[in-house]
Amino acid sequence: MVKVMIDPGHGGHDLGVSAYDMTEKALVLDISQQAKGILESEYEGVEVRLTRSNDRFIQLSDRARMARDWGADFFVSVHLNAFNGSANGIETFMHNNSSASAELREALHRQIKSHIEQHDRITDRGLKQANFSVLRNTYQSMYSVLTESLFLDNANDAELLKQEQVITDIARGHARGIVEAAGLTRKSSESENEEEDDEMKLENWQWEQMAEKVKDMEDEGLLDEGRWHEAVKNHELSNSELTWLTFIIASRQALVK
């Protein structure tokens, strides 16, 4: 059984970032609860706990201790960013002295970015290292990463964060990143979720046709090179990813005409 501790940042009197009638503490709790639900409902062999499941303050050292005492395999601290309203995008951290957490960091970063970009292009601020307390006190016992998914004090990023579907897709990006790093297996069911149903409706020739168009767009620099073409080739698009990519392809064809 894979043990995952998700840490919604801040809480209680600690609001985190507060801007545009939103607070970081509330949004990251929503993201964390949804990510927990996705992992537990859709994947086998995983147990998920949250360091907080309501609006309360927990010391940073206690968050790390909870993960260590439970024997967590993965620790993901969920945050939003801020910098005088001028910066935007996402960045993902592991501890300065940690190399083992690099795979988790890369998977989370890529999946979160991919899921947000179903709605709008965002700035990729990269994979980073820091001596954050929760990372410093967990990295020697488990894979540990801290995510910063958009800047709450940036007007453009805030518009995204106001959308419920964006919050859900950030949560799904976190879940998918953990799934990838942990090698989790999706639950089998007679009643697959909507994403799986929609994926199965495409015929092989339709996937092949889409793969050709995506490869052309990657060659033209309109899509991230390799990422989308590989996903289409392997039929690994979620329902929302498939919808977004179909729209992008149709828009390009309309412009070409």
N, C-alpha and C positions, 0 to 999 in steps of 0.2 A: 504494500500500500504506500503510495507516494503522499507525503505530507507537505501541504503548501500553506504557509502563513502569509496572508495578505494584510498589509498595514495601511489603513486609511490615515493619512497624515493629519496632524493637528487635532482639533476637537475641544469642546467645552469653551473655556474663556479664550483659547488660542484659535482665532479665526483662520490663521494662515493669510492668504491674500484675500482682500475684500475689494471688489470693484464691479461696476455696472450692475448693482443690485444682486450680486452673487457673492458667495463665500467659498473659499477653497475647501474648508472643512466639510461643508455639505455636499459639494460635488464629488469629492474623492470618496466619501462614504457611499454615495450612490454608485459610483463606478466600481468600488470594491465589492459591494453586495451583489451587483449584477454579475461581475466576473466570477464570484463564488458560486452563484446559481448556475451559470453556464457550465463551469467545470463539473459540478456535482450532478447535474441533470443530463449532461451529454457525454461524459467520459467515464470509463471504467478505471478502477484501481486508484482513486484519488480521494483524499480527505482534505477539506479546506477549513481553516479557521481564520477569523479576523481578530486583529488586536483590539479593535473596538467595533461594536455593532450598533452603537447609538452615539449621541452627541455628548461625549465626555472626554475629559483631558487625561492623557496617560503620559507619564514621563518617558523620554526617549530610551533611557536605560531599561525601563520596565517592558517596553515593546520588544526589545532585543531579548530580554530574559525570558519572556513568554515563548518566543520561538525556540530558544535553546532548551528550555525545560520540557517542552513538548517533543523535542527531537525532530524539528522540521527539516525537511530536505531542501525546501525552497522558501526564500523570504523575499517578498516584493512589496516595497514601500511606495505608495501611490500619492503623487503630488501634482500640483499645477504650479506654474512659474510666474514671476513678475520681475520687471526691470524698467521702472519709470515710463511704462507705456510704449517704449520704443522697440523692444525686442519682441520676437514672435517665433513660433514653431515648437519643436520638441527636441529634447535631449535626454539621454539615458545614462545612468551612472552605476559603476561598481567601485569598490574600495581600491585605493591606490596600490595596496599590496596584494590584491586578489587577481589571479589569472584564471582560476577555475570557474569564475562566474562570467567569463567572457561570452560563452555560448548563450547563456540565459539573457545577458544584456543585449546581444545582437538580435536574438529572436524577438524579444519584447519590442525593441526599437523598430525593427522592420515591420512587425505585425501592427503595431499601433499606428505607425505612419501610413501603412497601406489602408487601414480601416478608416482613418480620418480623411484620407484623400479620395474616398468615395464621395465626399461632399465638396472638397475644395483643395487646391494645391496648398501645401504648407512648407515652411522653412525647416530643413533638416539641419539641426545644430550639432548633430554627431554623437558618437559614442565617447563617453568621458569617464574620468576617475575623480574621486573626491574622498575626503576623510570624514564623511558624515557619520554621526554617532551611531545610527541604526546599522550602517554598513560596517563600521569599525568593530561593533560588538556582535556581529553575526557571521562575517565572511569566513572565519576560521572553522565554523561548525556546519555551514550549509552554503548553498549557492544563494547569493544575495545581491539584489539590484534595487535601485531607486529610480522611478520614472518621473519625468516632468512633461506632462502632455498638454502643451499649449500655454500661453501667457494670459492669465485672467485679466491683467491690466492693459492688454493690447486690444484696441477696438475691433480689429478683424478677427482675432482669435476668440474674443468674447462673444462675438456674434455666432460663432460656431458652437461655443459652449452653452449658449442659450437653447440650443436645439436638443430635444430629448433623444432623437435618433443618433446624434453625434455622441452623446454621453454613452448610449448603449453600444455604439461601435467602438468607442475607446475601451469600454469594458470587455468587449469581445476581442479586441486587439490584445489586451492583457491576457485573457484566457488562452488565446491561440498561441501567444508567445510561450506561455508556460507549458502548454500541450506539446509544442515543438521541442522545447528543451528537455522535458521530462519523458518524451516518447510515449505519451498517453494514447490509448486506443478508444475510439468512439464507441459508445454503446450501440448494440444492434437492437432494432425494434421493428415490429410490424408497421407501426405508425411513425415513420421517420419525420423529423421536423420539416418545416416548409422549405428550408434551404436545400435539404437533400432531395426532396421531391422535385423541386425546380431544376436542380442540376441533372437529374436523371432524364428529364424530358428532352434534352438535346440529343440529336442523333450524332453518330460518329462523324459524318460528313460535315455537320454544322460546327463541331469542335475544330475539325481540320481547317475549315474555311476561316473561322475566327482566328486560329493560330497564325495563318498566313497574313491576315490583316494586321494583327498585333505586331508581328515581326516587322512588317513594313513601317509601322508607326514608331517602333523602337529604333529602327535604322534612321528614321528622320528626327530622332530626339524628342518625340512627342510623348513617349512613355519611358519609364525607367528600364534600362537595357537588361534583358534577361529575365527579370522578375515576373512580368505578366505573361510573356511567351511560354515560359516553363510551366506556369500555373495552368494555362489553357491546354497545353499539350498533355498534361497529366490529369485534366478534368478536376482541378482542385479549387475552383472558384466557389465562394459562398453565393447565396442568392443575391445579396446586396452587391457583391463584387461583380457578378454577372450582369446585373441590371446597369450598374455604372459603366462597365466596359462596353456594353452594347450601345449605350447612349453616346459614349465618346467616339466609337467607330462610326455610328450614324452621323454624328456632327461633322466628322472629318470628311465623310463621303459627300455630305451636302456642300461643304466648302469647296471640294475638288470640282464638283459639278458647276 
